[in-house]
């Protein structure tokens, strides 16, 4: 019974879980930001391609 109570009061596992959740949240934010930047970068290169094609056609 004493070992069970020690296990219940132990907070080291809880801290590890909290750090894991924080790391997962940071990963989601990084993935979302990278996706948004990638989409915008594609639009920039498409615009450059279109402008160059228009300049060469003229």
Secondary structure, 3 states (H helix, E strand, C coil): CHHHHHHHHCCHHHHHHHHHHHHHHHHHHHHHHHHHHHHHHHHHHHHHHHHHHHHHHC
